[in-house]
Amino acid sequence: MINSIKETYQDFVAFLKHPSEQPDPIQTRKQKAKRLFSLLIIDMAVMVVLVPVIYGIDKLGLVDSENHQITKLMNQYPILFIILLLVVIIPFFEELIFRLYLRFKYNFLAQSILLLSSVTGAQNKSKFKIFLKKFWSINFKPIFYLSAILFGYVHIFNYEYSTTILLLSPILIAPQFVAGLFLGYLRMKYNLVLGFFMHAIHNAVFLMITLIFMMGPFEKLNIKNNDYSIKIEESKIYTGDIISTSSIDSVSFNPTSIKSMIAFLLDKEEMLIESNNKEIVDKKINISFKNYTKDNTHNKEIIMKHLMQVYDFKIERNTRPHQIWELRLQDSLLLAKHQSNTKDSKIITTAPKEIKINNMGLVHLARTLTSSYNQYIVTNIDNNVDYNFKFAKSSFAELKNVLRLEYGLVLQSSEKELEYIHINFPIH
């Protein structure tokens, strides 16, 4: 194995000195597998040197990893979607864009020029083809390195633009530039598919490392006294499911956004919550609260007080007209079929494809549907009865049909003056 790695390294270095379209004379599956595995080992060794440098720059505060596009994706989309996107979809298209054209035969620009030259006659086309191939061969070295540089610099857009980012860009894109050299080498020596495999494995390894570091929530607050306990954690990864439970003396959300938590604590619909800092209010948090006293009337106030202290925000209120949908009872017999006969905890589970509401009343149903469909839904039905609801996540029109046909409930539209909540964070 060591000999294979050494041989691959020597061949790679020799190629970098004189890049060309000359393929490797041995094209067996075994040879390709050896080259791929050996190059991955070399790739990992180089990244072990480069990644800590970038990590150090981040720790010095010169770049903000919270605003990195990958971090934002992980905060917004389920893990499985992120894996599919970063390990399969993006590597596939990046190989097509940045490596396919390195072979003259598949260079779209060169082939288009040749096609246009054919109007002057076959003989002229042949001469022009010889000229182009000679030009391509003579200038292939700068073309090859330029492709790796472009591949690297495309990734600078993962960072939020600033002069500092621009000055540090040669360091920040160094891992992608080096990866571009490895992938270009496989493209020229073997084929595009082998480069895609390496690209996918490279991304998978570093995504796995990132997920390991991000998987554990970061504790922001942990208080326990004779009256209550409260814990607030920031969750870096969006799993796709939001589970909330509440009872007389406890509240638990795992995970939820700060915006959703504020809406819950103020008994407001999430769509009526505005902020001067979307990135903060969209942060995912885990929060758990337990009251040990007999007085449970101030639970939400206690949680809000600590949330405001941790994230340093203030609240303003204003009123504006807004379209609302009123949830009304049409068929009490249909609704009665879904009545809950248990005194278990109230649980709401919101997943990308499904909504489940267990042991809750119609007021909670209206609030959950409001946050899920971005339509303000209210109800005056307060019959102190709990139900179990289950909806496939679909269009709002389909939701109205399901409510009417399965639960005997209808939605009627009107306009009303509503109070908006504005969350103000300090501007630095």
N, C-alpha and C positions, 0 to 999 in steps of 0.2 A: 504493500500500500504506500509506504514512504517513497519507494522508487517511482510509483505512478504519479504521486504528487510532485516529486522533484522533476520528473519528465514533463509534466503538464506546465509547471512553472517556467521551465526553460523554454518550452515551445511558445508559451504566451509572451514572454519577454522578447524572444526573437521576432515574434509577429508584430509586437508594438514598435520595434525598430524599423520594420519594413512592412507595413500593412498591405495586403494584396487580396485579390479575389481567388487566389490559389487554394483550392480545398485540400484537406488532409487526404493523403493517398489511401489511408485505411478508413473505410466507412462502415465497419461492422457494428452491430448493436453493442457488442462487448466493449469495443473501443470507445464508442460514444458514451456509454455508461461510465467508463473509467474517467474519461475527460470531464464529464458533467460532475461526478462525485468529487474528483480531485479539485476542480475549479471552485466548487462550493466550499471545500475546506479552506482553500486559499482566500476566498471571499470572506468567510467568517473571521479568519485571522486578521485580515485588513480592517474589517469593521470593528473588531475588538479594540483597535487602536483609534479609529476615527470617532466612533460613537461617544466614548467618554469625553473627548474634546468638546463635542457639541453639547453634551450634558453639562460640562463645566461652564460653558458660555451661558447656558440657561440658568444655572444656579447663581451666576454672577449678576443676573437680572438684565443681561444685554438683549435677550430675546424672551418672549412670553409664550411658553408652551401651551398655556390655557387657550391662546388664540390660534394655535396651529389647526389647520383644516382637519387633520386626522382626529385630534381631540374633540373638535366640534362634531364630527361625524359620529364618534363613539357616544357622545352625549345625546344625540338625536335619534339614532337608528339602532335596531336590535343587532346583537353580536353576529348572528348568522348572516345578516345582510352585509355587514362590514367585511366579514371573511370572504364572502362571494365577490364583493366589489374589489377588494384589495389583492386577493390571491388569484382570481380568475379573470374578471372583466377588464380591469385596468391594465394588468400585464399583457393581456392579449392585444388590446388596441395600441398600447405603447410600443410593442414589438412591430406591429404593422406600420406605425407612423415613423419610428426612429431607426428601424433596422431593415425593413423590407427593401428599401430603395438602394441599400448598399451594394447590391448586385446589379450590374448594368442592365441585365436582362429584365429586371423587375422595377427599374427606375422609371417612374411614370413620366417625369419631365423629359428625360432623354428619349424615351419611346414616342412621346407626343411630337417632339421636334423631328424625329425620323419620319413619322407619319406625314407631317406637313411637307417635309423635303421630297416626298415621293411624287408630288405634283410636278416636279421639275424633271422627272424621268428616273428610270431604274438605275442608270449609270451614275447619275448625280447622287442618288440616295445611297448607293454603295460607297461612293467616295466620302460622303458626309458621315456615314456610319463608321468608316475606318478612322476618320478624323476625331469623331466623338469618343470612340473607344480608346484611342491613343491619349486624348486629353484626359479622359477619366482615369486611365492607368497612371499617367504622369502625376496627376493631382490627387490620387486616391488617399495618400497619407493625410493631407490637411482635411480632406472630406471626411475621412473616418474619425479623426479627432474632433472635428466640428460637430459631428453627430453626437458624440459622447458629451461634449460641452452643452449642446442644446438640450439633450436629455437631462443633464444635471440642472440646468437653469430653469427648466420648466417647473421643477419642484420648489423653486424659491417662492412661487405663488402660494405654497402651503402656509407661508408666514404672512402676517399682517405687515404691509409695506411701511418702511421707515428708512431713514438715512442709515441708521445703524445696521439694519438688515442688509441693505445694499452693500455696505462696506465689508460686512462679514460674510457676504454671499459665497466667496470662493471656499471658505471653510464649511459653511452650512450645506453646500451642495456637493461637497467632496465625496460622501458615500455614494451618491447617485452617479457622479461622474465616473468613479472607479467601477461601479456596477455596469455602467454603459460600456466601458472598455471590455469587461468580461463578456457581456452579452454580444457585443460586436464581434469579438473573437470567435465565439461559438457560431454566430451567423455566417461568418466568412469561411471558417474551417469546416463547418458541418451544414446546419440548416436553421431556419427560423424556428422550427418546432423545439429544437433542443434549447435555444435561447429562451423560448417561452417557459419551458419547464424550469430552467434555472431561475428565471425572473419570479415565477410563481412560488418556488421553494424559498427563495431569498425573502420575499415578502411575508410568507407564512411564518418563517422562523422569527423574524423581527416583530411581526404582529403578535405572535405568541408571547414573546418576551414582554412586549408592551402591555398585553392583557394581564399577564402575571403581576406586573407592577401596579396596574390600575385596578385590578379586581377587588382588592381590599378597600373598603371605604375609609376615608380620612376623617378622624374624629374632630369635630369643631367644638363640641360642648358635652360635658358629662357631669351632671349634678345629682346628688342624692342627699336628701335631708329628712327630717322627721315628717315633713308635710307632703313631699312629692319627690319623684325622680324624673329627670328628663335627659335624653341623649339626642344629639344632632350630629349626623355624619354626612359628609359629601360623598355621593356615589359617582365614580368617574365613568361607569359604563351603563348604558341603557339596555336592560335585558329584554324589553318589549312588553313586560307585564307590570302593571302597577296595582299593588294590593294594599288596601286600607282596611283597618278594623277599628271599631270604636265601641265603647260601652260607657256606662255611667261614670266610671272612675279612670278610664284609660283611653289613649289614642295611639294608633300606630299607622304610619305610612311608609311603605317600602317598595320601591322608591317613589318619590313624587318631585315635582318641580317646586321651587320656592314660591312661584306664582300661584300654583294650585293650593299650596299650604296656606298662603295668605287668604285666598278666596274662601277656603274652608273655615279658617279662624274668624273671618269677618262676616260669615254667612252671606257671601256674595258670589255671583257667577264669575267664573274665570275670565270670560270674555269682557267683563266690565273692569278688569284689573289692567292698568296701564303703568308704564315705567319709563324712566329716563336711561335705564341700562338693561336692555333685553338679555344680554349674556348672563348677568347675575340672576335675574328672576327665572331664567330657564335652567339654571343649575339643578341637577338631580340631588336630592337629599333623602336620607333615611331619618325618620324622627319617631321617637317613642316617648310616651308620657304616662306616668302612673301617679294617681292621687291616693295618699294614705290616710287622709282625713275623711270626716263624714260630710264635709261641705264640698260639693262638686260643681258649684255654680260659677266658679271663676277659672275653670280649667283652661279655656281658650285664651283668656286674658294672660294667664301665666305663660303659656306657650308663646304667645305673640310677643310678650315682653322680652323673653330670651332670644327669640328669632330676630327682633329688632336690634338687640345688643350685639349679637354675633355678626350680622350683616350690615349694621349701621345704616338704617334707612328711616325715613319719615313718611307719614301718610297725609295726603291731601284728598279732599272730596269735591266733586262738582256734578251738576245735573245736566243731562242732554236727552233729547227724544231718541227712542230706539224701537225697532220692531220686536214684538214679543209673540210667543206661541203659548196659548193657555191649554193645559192638559185637562180634559174634561171626561167625566165618566159617561159612557154610552150604554154599556151592557154590564151590569153588576154581577150577573151569573158567570160570565166569561172571566171577569177579574177574580171572582171568588175561588175559581179553580187553582189559582196560583198563590193562595193565601199560605203564609208560613205558620206551621204549628210547633215551632221550636223557639226556645228562649236563648239560643246560642248567640255568639257575637255577631254583630252586623258586619258584613264583609262585602267590599266592592272590588272586583277584579277587572281591570281594563287592559286588554291585550290588543295587538294590532288587528286581529280578525274577529274578536269577540268581546262582548261586555256581559259580565255576570253580576247581579245584585242579589245578595242573599239576606233575608230577614230584615228588610227595610221597607219604609213606607213610600207613598207616592211623591212626597216632597224630595226625598233622596233620589228617587228615580228621575225627577225633573232636573235636578242639579247635575246628576251624572250624565244625562243625555245632552245637557247644555254644554258641558266641557268637552264631550266627545264629538259633537256635531257642529260646534261653534254657532249654535242657534239658541237664543234666549228662551228657555222653556220654564214656565211657572205653573203652579196649580193651587187652587183654593180647597182642594179635597184633603181634609185632615181628619180621617176616620180612625186614627190611632190603631190601624191594622197594618201588620207587616206582610210583605209578599216576597216571592222569589221571581226574578226576571232574568231572561237570557236572550241576547240579541246577537245575530251575526252582524259584524261591522259592514254596513252597506251605505247606499245613498240615503239622503234625508227623506226622499219620496218613498223609498222602500220601508224606512223606519215607520212612517205614518201608517202604511198598510199593515205592518206587523202589529203595531199598537192596537189598531182597530179590529183586526181579524182574530188575533190571539189573546188580547188582554181586555178588549171592550173599551179602549180608551181612544179619544180623538184629540187632534191638535187644531186649534182655531187661532188665526192670526189677527193682531191688532197693533196699535202704536201707543207707547206710553213713555212718560218722562222717567228716566232711570238715573240712579246715582252711580257715578263712576269713581273708582278708587285709583289715585295716582301714587305710585311708589317712587319716592325720590332718594337716590343714592348720592353721596358727595361726589362732586366733579373734581377730579385731580388734574 
